[in-house]
Amino acid sequence: MSAAGKRVLLIVGGGIAAYKALELARLLRKADIAVRPILTKAGAQFVTPLSLSALAEDKVYQDLFSLTDESEMGHIELSRSADLIVVAPATADLMAKAAHGLCSDLASTTLLATDTPVLMAPAMNVRMWEHPATQANLATLRARGVSFVGPGEGAMACGEFGLGRLAEPPEILAAVRAALAIEAEPAPLKGKHILITAGPTVEPIDPVRVLTNRSSGKQGYAVAEALAALGARVTLVSGPTALPAPTGVKRVDVETAREMLAACEDALPADAAVFVAAVADWRPAEPGETKTKKAARGLSLALAENPDILATVARRGPRRPGLVVGFAAETTADDTELEATARAKRLRKGCDWIVANDVARQEVMGGDQNTALFVTAEGTERWGLASKADIARELAARIEAALA
């Protein structure tokens, strides 16, 4: 069945995960599903009505007692105006209100007044999720026919780890499609295997100290997620990060550059390989077996060169992936120098494409945004400041076209 004409009422609850509702709204509209948003008072502490309205391409409803809203679209009509109600994030409070028939605001009143199918995507602290009250509410809602997607397991904004993470927007979109009996979008990279590296490497100086860098892994993980969303089978070889593996991605954890190279070689053959990891160029030649004491004044550290993972895989002969993409984090004087450095590196490494950026001019390492210089044999493109997710989707689209 086509998505045309399908409408979702999106209820955005409170919590840090509310920011993902913006991406969900964007994905729903991209899939030709109409979105009408309800933003709770708590949700408005994390996302603005303007941003939600812009991405949903519809008015945002917030106030149960708004004379204007009630005259134009009363809460009873609002509750029945869609083919599916999606609650994302579904907080413990919203789940409790729905389970017990409480209606103290527009969102909970809408859930009580509806006979439309409901899909909830829970998001909360792991202890809140595991609490007997929440689990009882979950069982009650399921018995009444409410569907659920997630929660996932991983690190949380509160610093804890466990179940309670909001499902990723593509996963929620898939659940919406299933609930509306909409045929899944074609997976253009189905049957393709793509190898990706991400994060830093860590080289031991002694049992306590290490050589490493500031890479968070966010860009590489975003690339893995974007390619998995296109149907690729993704192997993500990752240095130490605090990030959860993207849905549907096989993650192989490593620490050192030599371990990363071995894991990459084990993952071959692959149709494409994207080397995003910030690999340490050197390692201590002779790591100490015991902790080096502070009293050792004038300590010198002999270094040995690490293997060049990108160049090694790019020259694998018959086992070389059909498309090899490198990332280059540089500190250059200006864009002209960055381009010259990136072009030289592409030739030296033997890769097909280089995605270069200047990490000295903005908070790229550890941040959520990036700029990129996309270099191929045919030419150069400058991708302006964007989220790392957007950079990843742009690169994924280029890879899809190259592998078509």
Secondary structure per residue as TSV (DSSP state, phi and psi in degrees):
chain	resnum	aa	ss	phi	psi
A	1	M	-	360.0	142.5
A	2	S	-	-77.2	154.1
A	3	A	-	-79.4	-13.9
A	4	A	T	-57.1	130.6
A	5	G	T	87.4	-9.3
A	6	K	-	-79.6	142.5
A	7	R	E	-131.5	135.6
A	8	V	E	-116.3	135.8
A	9	L	E	-96.8	112.9
A	10	L	E	-100.8	113.8
A	11	I	E	-98.0	120.4
A	12	V	E	-104.5	111.0
A	13	G	-	-84.8	179.2
A	14	G	S	-82.0	168.0
A	15	G	S	117.7	155.8
A	16	I	G	-59.8	-28.0
A	17	A	G	-69.9	-6.2
A	18	A	G	-59.6	-24.7
A	19	Y	H	-62.4	-26.9
A	20	K	H	-70.7	-18.9
A	21	A	H	-64.8	-28.1
A	22	L	H	-65.6	-44.2
A	23	E	H	-66.8	-37.2
A	24	L	H	-62.1	-44.3
A	25	A	H	-60.0	-41.5
A	26	R	H	-63.3	-43.6
A	27	L	H	-66.4	-38.3
A	28	L	H	-63.5	-44.0
A	29	R	H	-66.9	-38.3
A	30	K	H	-61.6	-32.4
A	31	A	T	-83.6	8.2
A	32	D	T	69.4	27.3
A	33	I	-	-103.2	124.5
A	34	A	E	-69.5	144.2
A	35	V	E	-128.2	124.9
A	36	R	E	-117.3	116.5
A	37	P	E	-95.4	143.9
A	38	I	E	-116.6	124.3
A	39	L	E	-110.7	119.5
A	40	T	-	-73.2	164.5
A	41	K	T	-60.8	-40.3
A	42	A	T	-69.3	-38.8
A	43	G	G	-61.9	-33.0
A	44	A	G	-70.5	-9.2
A	45	Q	G	-77.4	-14.3
A	46	F	T	-118.4	-30.3
A	47	V	S	-131.6	151.9
A	48	T	-	-93.3	149.9
A	49	P	H	-57.6	-35.9
A	50	L	H	-64.2	-45.7
A	51	S	H	-66.7	-39.7
A	52	L	H	-66.3	-41.7
A	53	S	H	-64.0	-40.9
A	54	A	H	-63.8	-41.3
A	55	L	H	-79.0	-32.2
A	56	A	H	-80.6	-19.2
A	57	E	T	59.3	39.5
A	58	D	S	-156.7	166.2
A	59	K	-	-67.2	145.6
A	60	V	-	-96.3	129.0
A	61	Y	B	-102.2	135.5
A	62	Q	-	-133.5	-37.9
A	63	D	-	-109.2	122.3
A	64	L	T	-62.8	-30.3
A	65	F	T	-107.8	25.1
A	66	S	-	-76.8	118.6
A	67	L	H	-62.4	-39.8
A	68	T	H	-65.1	-49.5
A	69	D	H	-64.6	-40.3
A	70	E	H	-67.6	-32.4
A	71	S	H	-76.0	-32.5
A	72	E	H	-86.3	-39.9
A	73	M	S	-152.3	84.8
A	74	G	-	-59.9	156.4
A	75	H	H	-63.2	-27.7
A	76	I	H	-67.5	-47.6
A	77	E	H	-66.1	-38.6
A	78	L	H	-60.4	-39.3
A	79	S	H	-68.2	-18.1
A	80	R	T	-120.1	16.8
A	81	S	S	-89.8	-2.1
A	82	A	S	-124.2	165.2
A	83	D	S	-85.1	-18.9
A	84	L	E	-156.1	137.9
A	85	I	E	-102.3	125.8
A	86	V	E	-114.6	126.2
A	87	V	E	-109.2	109.6
A	88	A	E	-150.4	112.6
A	89	P	E	-79.3	145.1
A	90	A	E	-91.8	103.3
A	91	T	-	-76.7	166.8
A	92	A	H	-58.9	-36.0
A	93	D	H	-65.6	-46.2
A	94	L	H	-66.0	-39.5
A	95	M	H	-63.6	-41.1
A	96	A	H	-65.1	-43.8
A	97	K	H	-62.0	-43.8
A	98	A	H	-65.4	-39.6
A	99	A	H	-68.0	-32.9
A	100	H	H	-105.2	6.6
A	101	G	T	70.9	27.3
A	102	L	-	-85.4	147.2
A	103	C	-	-144.3	78.2
A	104	S	S	-100.1	-5.7
A	105	D	S	-148.7	-178.5
A	106	L	H	-63.4	-41.7
A	107	A	H	-63.8	-50.2
A	108	S	H	-69.1	-35.3
A	109	T	H	-64.6	-40.7
A	110	T	H	-62.4	-42.7
A	111	L	H	-64.6	-33.3
A	112	L	H	-77.3	-30.7
A	113	A	H	-88.5	-0.5
A	114	T	-	-99.2	152.9
A	115	D	-	-118.3	15.7
A	116	T	S	-85.0	144.3
A	117	P	-	-56.2	146.2
A	118	V	E	-123.6	134.3
A	119	L	E	-120.4	124.3
A	120	M	E	-112.8	139.7
A	121	A	E	-117.9	94.2
A	122	P	E	-66.9	149.8
A	123	A	-	-153.6	121.8
A	124	M	-	-171.3	171.5
A	125	N	-	-59.1	146.2
A	126	V	H	-57.9	-37.1
A	127	R	H	-68.9	-36.7
A	128	M	H	-65.4	-41.0
A	129	W	H	-64.9	-39.9
A	130	E	H	-81.2	-9.7
A	131	H	S	-61.4	139.7
A	132	P	H	-54.9	-32.9
A	133	A	H	-65.4	-44.4
A	134	T	H	-66.4	-41.4
A	135	Q	H	-65.7	-34.3
A	136	A	H	-67.8	-41.7
A	137	N	H	-63.7	-39.5
A	138	L	H	-59.5	-47.1
A	139	A	H	-63.2	-40.5
A	140	T	H	-61.7	-47.4
A	141	L	H	-65.8	-40.8
A	142	R	H	-63.0	-40.4
A	143	A	H	-64.0	-25.9
A	144	R	T	-89.4	2.7
A	145	G	T	99.5	3.1
A	146	V	-	-71.8	134.8
A	147	S	E	-94.8	156.7
A	148	F	E	-134.0	146.8
A	149	V	-	-130.2	124.4
A	150	G	-	81.5	-167.6
A	151	P	-	-78.9	166.0
A	152	G	E	-96.2	172.9
A	153	E	E	-108.6	141.4
A	154	G	E	162.1	-170.3
A	155	A	E	-72.4	144.1
A	156	M	-	-117.7	162.3
A	157	A	T	-61.9	-26.3
A	158	C	T	-78.3	-5.6
A	159	G	S	97.4	-6.6
A	160	E	-	-92.8	173.7
A	161	F	E	-134.2	137.3
A	162	G	E	152.2	-165.7
A	163	L	E	-71.8	141.7
A	164	G	E	142.4	-9.1
A	165	R	E	-73.6	137.5
A	166	L	-	-59.3	135.3
A	167	A	-	-55.9	147.8
A	168	E	-	-68.3	147.1
A	169	P	H	-50.1	-42.3
A	170	P	H	-61.3	-33.9
A	171	E	H	-68.8	-40.5
A	172	I	H	-65.7	-41.2
A	173	L	H	-58.3	-42.8
A	174	A	H	-62.0	-38.9
A	175	A	H	-67.4	-37.0
A	176	V	H	-63.4	-45.0
A	177	R	H	-59.1	-43.5
A	178	A	H	-64.7	-42.4
A	179	A	H	-65.1	-32.9
A	180	L	T	-93.2	4.6
A	181	A	T	56.8	38.7
A	182	I	-	-94.1	133.5
A	183	E	-	-60.7	139.0
A	184	A	-	-63.9	148.1
A	185	E	-	-63.8	146.7
A	186	P	-	-59.9	143.5
A	187	A	-	-99.3	96.1
A	188	P	T	-63.8	-23.5
A	189	L	T	-106.4	16.5
A	190	K	T	-60.0	134.0
A	191	G	T	89.5	-6.7
A	192	K	-	-97.4	138.3
A	193	H	E	-107.0	126.4
A	194	I	E	-124.7	128.9
A	195	L	E	-96.9	133.2
A	196	I	E	-133.9	138.9
A	197	T	E	-110.5	150.8
A	198	A	E	-153.9	159.7
A	199	G	S	81.1	-175.3
A	200	P	B	-88.0	169.0
A	201	T	-	-108.3	159.4
A	202	V	-	-128.1	121.1
A	203	E	E	-112.9	120.5
A	204	P	E	-71.9	133.1
A	205	I	S	-88.8	-42.7
A	206	D	S	-154.5	-173.3
A	207	P	S	-62.5	-12.7
A	208	V	S	-110.5	-44.4
A	209	R	-	-100.1	154.4
A	210	V	E	-141.9	160.1
A	211	L	E	-99.9	128.9
A	212	T	-	-153.5	-163.8
A	213	N	-	-145.5	-176.8
A	214	R	-	-89.2	6.0
A	215	S	-	-61.6	133.9
A	216	S	-	-94.0	-17.8
A	217	G	S	87.8	-3.5
A	218	K	H	-61.7	-41.6
A	219	Q	H	-67.4	-44.1
A	220	G	H	-64.2	-40.1
A	221	Y	H	-66.4	-36.4
A	222	A	H	-65.0	-39.1
A	223	V	H	-64.2	-43.0
A	224	A	H	-60.3	-43.3
A	225	E	H	-65.4	-42.0
A	226	A	H	-65.0	-39.6
A	227	L	H	-73.7	-36.1
A	228	A	H	-64.0	-35.9
A	229	A	H	-64.7	-22.8
A	230	L	T	-89.8	5.6
A	231	G	T	97.4	0.7
A	232	A	-	-71.8	151.8
A	233	R	E	-87.3	114.5
A	234	V	E	-111.0	128.4
A	235	T	E	-107.7	118.3
A	236	L	E	-107.5	109.4
A	237	V	E	-92.7	113.8
A	238	S	E	-122.5	133.9
A	239	G	-	-74.1	178.6
A	240	P	S	-62.4	121.8
A	241	T	-	-140.9	169.6
A	242	A	S	-98.8	12.8
A	243	L	-	-92.2	143.5
A	244	P	-	-77.6	151.3
A	245	A	-	-65.0	134.6
A	246	P	-	-59.5	152.2
A	247	T	T	-57.3	131.2
A	248	G	T	80.1	6.1
A	249	V	-	-105.6	134.5
A	250	K	E	-86.1	118.6
A	251	R	E	-104.5	133.5
A	252	V	E	-115.5	116.4
A	253	D	E	-88.1	130.9
A	254	V	-	-135.9	172.9
A	255	E	-	-122.8	-55.2
A	256	T	S	-91.5	166.5
A	257	A	H	-63.4	-40.3
A	258	R	H	-66.2	-36.9
A	259	E	H	-65.4	-38.3
A	260	M	H	-65.4	-42.9
A	261	L	H	-61.5	-44.6
A	262	A	H	-61.9	-41.2
A	263	A	H	-66.0	-37.6
A	264	C	H	-64.9	-43.2
A	265	E	H	-65.7	-35.5
A	266	D	H	-66.7	-29.0
A	267	A	H	-79.9	-16.4
A	268	L	-	-71.1	152.2
A	269	P	-	-79.3	158.3
A	270	A	-	-144.2	150.8
A	271	D	S	-75.2	-29.9
A	272	A	E	-151.0	155.0
A	273	A	E	-137.7	133.5
A	274	V	E	-123.7	114.1
A	275	F	E	-102.0	93.8
A	276	V	-	-97.3	-21.3
A	277	A	-	-58.2	144.4
A	278	A	B	-91.2	90.5
A	279	V	-	-84.2	133.2
A	280	A	-	-63.6	128.1
A	281	D	S	-71.7	-28.0
A	282	W	E	-130.4	161.9
A	283	R	E	-138.7	154.9
A	284	P	E	-58.3	129.8
A	285	A	S	-64.1	-37.6
A	286	E	S	-136.2	86.5
A	287	P	-	-58.3	139.1
A	288	G	-	-70.6	146.2
A	289	E	S	-83.9	-17.7
A	290	T	S	-129.7	163.6
A	291	K	-	-63.2	131.0
A	292	T	-	-74.3	123.8
A	293	K	-	-75.5	146.4
A	294	K	T	-61.0	-25.5
A	295	A	T	-68.3	-12.9
A	296	A	-	-75.5	82.2
A	297	R	T	-70.7	149.1
A	298	G	T	67.4	30.3
A	299	L	-	-63.7	132.4
A	300	S	-	-113.9	147.5
A	301	L	-	-122.0	113.4
A	302	A	-	-80.1	131.9
A	303	L	E	-113.7	147.0
A	304	A	E	-118.2	146.6
A	305	E	E	-75.6	134.9
A	306	N	-	-81.4	158.6
A	307	P	-	-64.3	148.2
A	308	D	-	-89.8	100.1
A	309	I	H	-65.0	-45.7
A	310	L	H	-60.4	-50.1
A	311	A	H	-65.4	-38.0
A	312	T	H	-62.5	-48.8
A	313	V	H	-69.7	-35.8
A	314	A	H	-65.9	-17.9
A	315	R	T	-114.2	29.6
A	316	R	-	-79.5	3.0
A	317	G	G	65.8	-126.0
A	318	P	G	-60.7	-24.8
A	319	R	G	-93.4	7.2
A	320	R	S	-70.0	132.1
A	321	P	-	-59.1	150.4
A	322	G	S	-62.5	-27.4
A	323	L	E	-135.2	124.6
A	324	V	E	-120.0	124.1
A	325	V	E	-120.5	128.8
A	326	G	E	-110.3	155.0
A	327	F	E	-113.5	143.0
A	328	A	E	-131.7	111.7
A	329	A	E	-92.6	115.3
A	330	E	E	-122.9	161.6
A	331	T	-	-123.9	102.1
A	332	T	-	-123.4	165.7
A	333	A	S	-72.5	-36.6
A	334	D	S	-161.0	180.0
A	335	D	H	-64.5	-32.8
A	336	T	H	-63.9	-44.7
A	337	E	H	-66.1	-38.7
A	338	L	H	-60.5	-45.0
A	339	E	H	-64.4	-43.8
A	340	A	H	-62.3	-41.1
A	341	T	H	-64.5	-43.1
A	342	A	H	-66.5	-41.8
A	343	R	H	-63.2	-43.3
A	344	A	H	-64.6	-39.9
A	345	K	H	-67.2	-38.5
A	346	R	H	-59.6	-43.5
A	347	L	H	-70.0	-41.5
A	348	R	H	-66.3	-38.8
A	349	K	H	-80.6	-22.6
A	350	G	T	80.5	21.8
A	351	C	-	-95.1	166.8
A	352	D	S	-82.5	-43.1
A	353	W	E	-129.8	152.6
A	354	I	E	-128.4	133.4
A	355	V	E	-109.4	109.8
A	356	A	E	-111.8	148.9
A	357	N	E	-148.1	158.3
A	358	D	E	-99.3	108.3
A	359	V	T	-84.2	-3.3
A	360	A	T	-86.3	-22.1
A	361	R	S	-96.7	-0.9
A	362	Q	S	-161.3	169.9
A	363	E	-	-84.8	77.2
A	364	V	-	-85.5	-53.4
A	365	M	T	-69.3	115.7
A	366	G	T	92.5	-15.6
A	367	G	S	-88.6	-178.5
A	368	D	S	-106.7	-1.3
A	369	Q	E	-122.1	162.6
A	370	N	E	-155.7	157.6
A	371	T	E	-120.8	156.6
A	372	A	E	-144.6	146.5
A	373	L	E	-112.9	114.4
A	374	F	E	-96.8	113.5
A	375	V	E	-116.8	125.7
A	376	T	-	-129.5	179.1
A	377	A	S	-65.8	-24.5
A	378	E	S	-84.8	-23.3
A	379	G	-	163.1	-164.5
A	380	T	E	-131.9	139.6
A	381	E	E	-126.2	141.3
A	382	R	E	-103.2	120.0
A	383	W	E	-98.2	119.3
A	384	G	E	-67.9	179.2
A	385	L	E	-57.0	125.8
A	386	A	E	-153.5	168.1
A	387	S	E	-67.4	155.2
A	388	K	H	-63.9	-29.5
A	389	A	H	-65.7	-41.1
A	390	D	H	-67.5	-40.9
A	391	I	H	-59.5	-42.5
A	392	A	H	-63.8	-42.0
A	393	R	H	-66.9	-37.2
A	394	E	H	-63.4	-45.2
A	395	L	H	-65.3	-41.2
A	396	A	H	-59.8	-38.3
A	397	A	H	-64.7	-38.6
A	398	R	H	-66.7	-40.1
A	399	I	H	-66.3	-40.3
A	400	E	H	-58.0	-46.0
A	401	A	H	-64.2	-38.7
A	402	A	H	-68.6	-32.3
A	403	L	H	-92.6	-4.0
A	404	A	-	-60.3	360.0
